[in-house]
Structures are given as structure tokens and as C-alpha cells.
Amino acid sequence: MNKAFDATARGLRTFVSDVAEGFFEVTHNGFALLGLACVFAVLTLVARPDLRQSGEEQLMGWLQSRKAPPEPTDLQPTAIDRTTAASPHELPKPQAAVAYWLSKKYRVAVEPLSVLVSEAFELGKSTKLDPTLILAIMAVESSFNPFAQSHVGAQGLMQVMTRVHGEKYESAGGTLTAFDPVTNMRVGVKVLQECIARAGSLEGGLKYYVGAANLSDDGGYASKVLAEHSRLQQVIAGRTPSTTPTPPGLRAQPLPVVAPAKPESGSNPKVALADL
């Protein structure tokens, strides 16, 4: 009886051992075949870019079909078209440096600032004005708040008086476009050009721009703008301006760009930018 049991046990061990060895051989050969198939597939895709592209398209189509449908919302897929924002990495290096510096100083997101910086440089080319001067005016006027409004009604980034320069907004759709950052910049630059042409100098033009044409003092406005202009030029030159961020409570308040100036005694009737 014991001999029969031992023989059966040896037979089972032999069977299990043979099965294991067979499984190992099949697995080993299978992995070898799989490796050869992968090498062949890679060489084929390298040699046939058209097959690779076709495969990628089919794979992408399969993945898209497996993707769960988005949850229904009331957001519009075209909202990006109305967004004033861009990646600073798309800007030339000097412009990107200016965008990052302004973002840090005025605590404004760098993406919308990237659009403003790019637009300032484009306007600078077409108007022969230094783009850093345009940016400096926006910094002093509104601290890059596109919805800023002064107590006399100057609005937007460059604090243009819409009730005085309303006709400049007509081609854009009306005075409400004063709150569109790019439109406000373009109108503000046009007003600045007129001011400089009328005054005959940059400093005089800034005095006209702030509405102090008939005053002996512009309240330091031109000095602030030119100081910020100088700092921005240092940033473009690759230097770090020696200045600290302006605390929010101490930022310059939006100034009336074209507020009527009070005439001095004995002078001609007041000269305001409304006459431009």
C-alpha cells in the first residue's frame, strides 16, 4: 500500500514539474516573440511615418471616444476670445521681463499684463512713442486697474475722460469700450500724442495730459511718470531697478487725464484737453 502511495506521489511530482517547465518554456518563448514583435513594430513606424501618423490618429480617436462627456455648464466655449490674457513665454525676453516686473510691483497677474506690454510695444512702433512711457502712464494713472475711475470721470487704464474724448471711442463701439484695456490704451495714446504735439515737449505734454496745462505745478505727475519710465528702461536693459513695491494704500490715485484746468488770473480762458 505504501509503495503504491509513494509511486502516485512521485508521479504527481513529475507531472507538476513537467507542467512548470513547460509553462516556463512557453512564457520565455512568448516574451521573446513579444520583444521581437515590438522591435519590428518600432522599426516599421520609424521607416513609415505615414503609418505612425495613422496609428496616432486612430489611438487619439479611440481615447476621445472613451472620454467622459463634460458636465453641462452655462460657460461659453468662446469666452477665451474675450479674455485679455496671454502667456508671458510668448513675448520677447525684454517684454517678458517688463511684464514680470510690473506684475510683482503692482500685484497684477502677469498674463493680462503680457497683453498690455505687447500692445504698448506695438503702439510704440506706430506712434514713435517709447512703449515704456505708455506703460509708465498706466502705472501712475490706474496701477493697471482697467476699471479705475476718478472722481471727475476719467476711466480705464490710462484714465481718459470719456465725456471729453467720446468721439475717439465711436469706431470701437462707444464709450463703454473705455473699460476694454486695449481700446483704452489706444485712445489714451492718441490723447497723449495730441498733448505732446500741442505742448511741444514730453514734459509739457504730460502736463496737458493730467489737465494741469494752465497750472504752475502738476503735482509731481510728470516726475512720477518719468521716474517709472526710467525704471522700466532699466528692466529692459537687464538691470533690477532699486525700488520697492508701492504699498496698496499709497498707490497714486487715478488722476483726471483731461480735467479742465483753472486759468490763472489775467490769463486767457482756460485751456483744457477738451479743446483738442
Secondary structure, DSSP 8 states (H G I E B T S, - for coil): -HHHHHHHHHHHHHHHHHHHHHHHHHHHHHHHHHHHHHHHHHHHHHH-HHHHHHHHHHHHHHHHHHS------S--TTGGGG-----GGGS-HHHHHHHHHHHHHHT--HHHHHHHHHHHHHHHHHH---HHHHHHHHHHHHTT-TT-B-TT-EETTTTEETTTSGGGGGGGTSGGGGGSHHHHHHHHHHHHHHHHHHHSSHHHHHHHHTT-TTSS--TTHHHHHHHHHHHHHHHHTT---S-----GGGS-----TT------TTS-S---GGG-
